[in-house]
Amino acid sequence: MRRLNGVDALMLYSETPEIHMHTMKIGILDVSGVPGGFSMEMFRRVAGPRLQALTPLRLQLVDIPLRVHHPMWCENAEIDLDYHVRSVRVRDPGGRRELDELIGQIASTPLDRSRPLWEMYIAEGLADDRIAIIHKVHHVLADGTASANQMARALAPDAPPETSVVASPPELRTTGSLLAAAGRDHARLLRRLPRLMRETVAGVAQVRRHVKDRGGHPDLARNFAPPPTFINHVVSPVRRFATTPLALADVKEAASALGVTLNDVVLAAVSGALRELLLRYDGKADQPLIAGVPVSIDPSPDRLVGNEFSYLTPSLPTHVDDVGERVRLTALSTSIAKETHRLLGPTVVASWLNYLPPQVTPPLFRFQGRRVESSTIMNLTVSNVRGPARPGRVEGAAVTEIYSVGPLVAGSGMNITVWSYVDQLNVSVLTDDRTLADPHEATDAIRRAFCEIRAAGGISSPLTPTVDTLPLAAAVG
């Protein structure tokens, strides 16, 4: 059995009736080449061994008596496919908009904690012999890196070998065993506390010196001071979802032309899109926003479970009209955020989360979920995750697109996740039903902002069409 680390526990404790802490992974497959045609029976036969071979999908939470410590994972021997794998249908005509609508509905309900924390929906009814596999998994189980590694394993060309799995011994789940393990873990945490305090003091001192030496910058947002916007409000439990694919080569070309990183281009495109939406919904875009950008602290390709990440909080120059200047400021703020993260210590914040009190933290988050109108740290979450670099193909079905999105957080009604897949850079936007009239407004705005960035880099060619993807869905109205 394995204890949740502090970041894992935060993902669990921060879930409320309004804030669902699951992530979504969506694979769109062309099943026209499946011998004998696609069916749910065939899917269960092929997917069963692959799902069984992924240990994280057999894990189930075990609470500690009296909540004296974070929960633990126990391992089940089998996966109940009848419960976890479900058949759904996309409404006619089965395009991108209809699939996105279905995904939003699936994202609107929490996972059952009495079961392993995942569900898989097989969506039929898509046009052109497509299906969608919608994997809904709690963030406590896997972060972006672990999820990408899981998906790469699941989409490997060869099925995993049959393995015999033994469940966690029942004696490890008794009250006495759980309390004894909690006591040992608390003792280890107490022994580590003096060193962590020294590292924290040293890291904070380095950051303060760096800030003093660098001086202020009028076009960058102040830390812990996200301005109020239409994005920031008490989040509802209803979710809306939108996707759009970009050609990865186009994004790399723009980054090279402007002398910045691919991640800088992503954040600059988000900044430009948010500026457009701020002007539309708030009537002004006169302040920079703050993004919460997850960054992995354990990028191992073999890690399949858990959360090993921290946050950067770069400033988004949404108040700047000039596109080239917006890109420059994005690159500057990202470099400052990375340097601050390095000086503080990449694991310091995550280490302190190990000391979250299980009795107090969940009620605090429930209070925030019902009342908090704006996060004290960021305006929205923006993730950029490297997904599988090789095309997936399973039993004759070709994986044509992959999308991913993380959860909303208290006080923030938008999450933008960019996930690469082979030659695509696929954008997902998750909102609640109070933030935008149509979430495709955001994906449309991101595409327009990206075109502006290419033009600023002297690139006049149109965007490269993505091959074998569903047709784009524009915002209604």
N, C-alpha and C positions, 0 to 999 in steps of 0.2 A: 504494500500500500504506500501511497505517496501523498505527502502534505501539499496543499495549495501554497504557493509562494505568495508574497504580498501583493504582487500585481494581479495574480490569479484571483486572490480574495477580493481585491478592489472591483474586478469585473463582476464578481458575484454579488457583493454587498451593494453595489450601486444600481442594481436592477430594482425597479419599482413598477407599479401598475402602468405608469406612463412611459417609463424608460425601459425598453426591451433590450437586453444586452446580448442579443445574438448577432452573428454576422451571416451574410448570405454569399454563397459561391454559386454561380450560374454557368453551366456549360451548355452550349447549343450544338446539337449534333445533326449531321446529315445522315439519315438512316436509309437512304435509297439503295445503298450497296449491301445492306444486311441480307445474307442468304435466307430465303424463305420469308422475308419481311419482318418488321419490328413488331414485338408484342410484349406485354408486361411479363408474361411467363418466361420469354426469352431473356428479358432484362434481369429478372430475378435469378435465373440460372447462371448468367454470366457475371452479374454484379455480386452475388452472394459471397463467393470465395474472396473477391477483392475487398469487400467491406469487412469480412471476418478477419482478414490479414492486417487491417489497420487497428492496432491496439487502442488508440484513443477512442474509437467508436464503441468499444466495449466497457469503457470506464463509467462508473456511477459514483455520485457524491455520497459520502457518509458523514453526517453531522456528528460533532463531538458532544458528549453529554455536558449539559450546563453551558454550552458554547464557550468553553474555556480556551479554545484555540480554533484556528481555521479548519474547515472540513478537510477530509482526505478522499483520495480516489481509491476505490476498490475495482478489481477487474472481474467482469463477468465472463463466463465461458462462451456464451453464445449471444448472437444478435437476433432480436425478435424482428425479423423482416416484415412480418404482417403489421407490426405497429410502426416501424420506422420508415418503411418505403411505401409511398402513397401515390395513387394515380389521380391526376387532375387534368382538366381540359381548358385550353385557351379558347376564349370566345371568338367567333367569326369576325373578321376574315383571317385571323391567325397571324397577324404581323407583329412588328416590334412593339407598337403601342399596346396591343392586347396582351402580349407577354409581360411587359412592364407593369401593366395594371394588375395582373395576377400575382406577380412577385410582391407588389405593394400590399396586397391582401394577405399573403402568406407572412409577410414581415410584421403584420399588425397584431399578432398574437404571441404571447410568451411561450417558452418551452416548459414542459412538465418536469419539475425537478425530481420527481420520484422515478424517473427513467434516465437512461443515458441521454445526455443533453444534445441531441441532434434529431433532425427529421430530413427525409429526402423525398422530394416531390418530382414525379415524372410527368411532365406536361406534354400532352399530345394535342393535336389540332392546329399546330403551326403549318404555315404554307410551305410548299416545296419540299415535302418529305423531311421536315425537321421535327425534332423533339427538343425539349429543354430539361436538363437535370438541375433542379433547384435544391441546393444543399444548405440547410439552415442549421447552424451549429453555434452553441453558446460560446461567447468570447472567453469564458473561464477555461474552456477546453483547448483553445488554440488561438494564437495571434496570427498576423498576416504571414509571417515567415513559415510557421508551422502549418498553416492552412495551405500555403503554396506547395510545401513539401508533400502534404497529404494528397493534394490533387495530382501532383506529378507521379506519385506512386500509383494512384488509382487509374491513371490514364496510360500507364506503361503498356507497351504492346503485348507483353506476355503476362498471362495470369499468374498470380503468386502461387507457390507450391502449397499443397494442403498441409496444414500444421495442426497439431493437437494443442489445444489451449486449456489451461487449468485455471479455474477461478481463484481469486484471493481466498486463502483459508478462512473459514468462518470464525476460528478462534481469534483472529486479528480484529474482528468487529465487535467483540464483547466490550461492555462498559469498562471493565478493568483494563483491558488492553489499550483501548482508545485513550483513557485518562493517563495511563502510564506513558504512552508515546507522546501525548501532549506535554507532560511534565519534562520529559527528556528534551523535547524541542524547545521549550521555554528556557531550559537551562542553557542550551546552546546559544539562544538569542541573547540571553543576559551576558554570557561571556563575550559575545561579539560587540556588545553595546559601546564599551569605552573606545574601541578602535573605530567604530562607525562615527562616534561623536568627534573624534580627532580628525577623521577624513572630511567630515562635513564642515567643520570649522576652517580647515585648510582650504577646502574647495570654495567656500563662500568668500574667504579673504582674497583668493586669486581672482574670483569674478569681480569683486568690488574694485580691486586694483586695475583690472582690465577695463572696466566701465569708466573709471576715473581717467585713465590714460587715453582712452578713445574719445571721450567727450560725448556730448549729446549730438543728436541729429534731428533737425526739425521735421524731416519727412518720415521718420520711423515712429511707430507706436510705442508708447511707454509700456513696460512690462506690467502685467496684472491690471491693465486698464482698458479692456475692450470696450469700444463705444457702443451705445444702444443702436440697434438696427432692426429691420423687419424680420431678420433671422432669429433674433433673440427674444424669447417669450416663454411662458409656461408651455411645455411641449405636451401635445395630445398623444394618446396611444395609437392613433391612426397613422399609417405610413403610406407615402406615395413614392414611386420609383421611376427612374428614367435612365436610359442608356444611350450611348453613341460611340461608334468605333472610329478611330483615327489610324492612319498608317504610321507605324513606328519610324519608318525612314523619313517621313516628313518632319517629325518632331526632332529627330537627330540632326537633320539638315538645318533646321532653324537654330538649334542650339550651337551648331558649329559656326553658322554665319554670324551669330551675335557674340560668340566667345563665352558662352555660359554653359551650365550643365543642363542635362535633360530635365532634371528635377526643377531647376530654375525656370525653364520654359513652362512646365506644368503649373507651377505656382503663379507665374506671371499671367498665364491664360486664365487661371481661376480669378486672379485679381481683376483682370479686364472684364470677365463675365460678371463678377460681383459689382463692379462699378456700374455696368449697364442696369443690373437689377436694383441696385440702390437708388439710382436716378428714377427708375420706374415706380418703385414701391415707397421709397422714403422722400422722393423729390429732391434729394441731395446726396452727394458723395464727397464730403469735405474732410473726412478723417480716415487715416489708415486703419485697417482691421487687423486682428491677430488670428493666425491660424494655429491650431494644434496639430502638429505633424508627428505621427509615431515614427520612431527610429529604432531598429532592432539592435539589441546589445548581445545577441547570440544568433548570427546569421547562418549557423551550421545547416547544411543541406540534409542532414540526418535527423534533425529535431522535428518531431511530429506532434508534440503536445506542449501545452503550457504557454505562458506569456513571459517573454524576455525582451521587453521594450521600454523605452522612455519617450519623452516628448521634447521636440523642439517647438519653440513658439515664435516663428518669424513674423515680422510685420508684412502685411499685404498693402501695397501702395494704391489702394482703390481711389484715393483722392487725386491721383495724378492722371491728367488727360493724355499726355504725350506717351506713346507706346514704348518708344525706345528708352525713355527715362524710367518708365514703369518696370521694364525688364532689368535695367541697371540697379534700381533700388531693391528689386526682389532678390537679385544675386547678392547684393550687399547685406540685406537683412538676414538672408539664409546663412551667409558665411559668419556673421556675428552670432547667430543662434547656435551654429555648430561649435564655434569657439567657446561660447559660454557653457555649452553642454560638456565639452571636453574639459574645461577648467574646473567645473563643479565636480566632475567625475560621473561617467555614464551610468554607474550603478548606484549612486548615492540615494536618489529619490526612491528607486525600486527597493533598496535595502530598508529604508525607513518604513515602507508599506508593510513589511513583515510584522510590524508592531501594531497594526490596526486592531483595535479592540472589537471582537466579534459581537459583543452584547450591545455596543453603542452605535457602531457604524451603520448597519442597515436602517435603523429608525431615522438616523440623521439624513440619509439619502432619500428615504420616503418623504420626509418633510420637505427637502429641497425639490423633489420631483413635482410636488403639488404647488409650490410657491415661487420657486426661483425663476425670474424672468430674464436673467442674463448670467452666464458663467463669469466668474471672477478671473478666469485665466485666458479664455479664447472666445472668439465669435463663432467659429465652426471648426470641424475636423477635416483635414485634407490628407489623404494617404496616397502614397505612390509605391506599389509593390511590384517586384519583378516576379512574374509568373513563369510557367513552363516555356522553355525556348524551343522545344521540339513539338511538332504537331501530334496530338493524341489521336489514336485510332483503335477502336475496340470492336472486335467481331464484325469488321466491315463498316462500322459507323465512324465517320470522320468528325472530330471535334472542330467546328468552324469558328467559334467565338467563346471566350471566357470572360465573365464579369465578376466583380466582387464588391461588397460594400460593408462597412462597419456600422455600429449603432449610432443613434443620436445620443447626446448627453444632456443633462439637465440644463435648461436655459438656452439651448442651441437647437434650432429646428432644421439643420442641414448637415449632411456628411457627404463629401465628395471623395470617391476612391478611384484611383487610376491603376489599372492592372494590365501588365504586358502579357501578350500571348503570341509567340512566334514573331510575326511581322506586324502585329497590331498593338495599339495602345488604346485600351478600352476604358471608357469613362462611365462611371455610375454615379447617380445622384439620389440620395435618400432624403426625404423631408417628411414632416408631418402634414396634416391637412390644413394647417393654418398659415404655412409659410409662403407657398406659391399657389397661384390659381392652377398651374399645370407644371409638374416638375421638369417637363421637356423645355420649358423656358430656360432653365439652367443649362441643359445640354446644348441647346441651340446657341446660347450666349457664349459658352466655352468654345464651340466651333468658330464663331465669329471672332472671338478674341484671339484664337490661335492663328486665324488668317491674317489678322492685323499684325501679329508678331512676325509672321513670315514676311509680310510686306516691309516691316521695319528692318528686317535683315537683308532686304534687297531681293527677295525671292518672289517672283511674279507668277510662277506657275500655279495652277489650281491644285487643290488638295488631291492626292492620289486616292482613287476609289479603293476601298477595302474589298478584297476578293472573297466571294462565297459568304458574305454576311447578310443578315436580314436588311431589307430596305430601311433607310432612316425614318424616324418618326418626328415630325415637326410639332411644335406646340400648337394647340388649338387656339384660334382667335388672334 
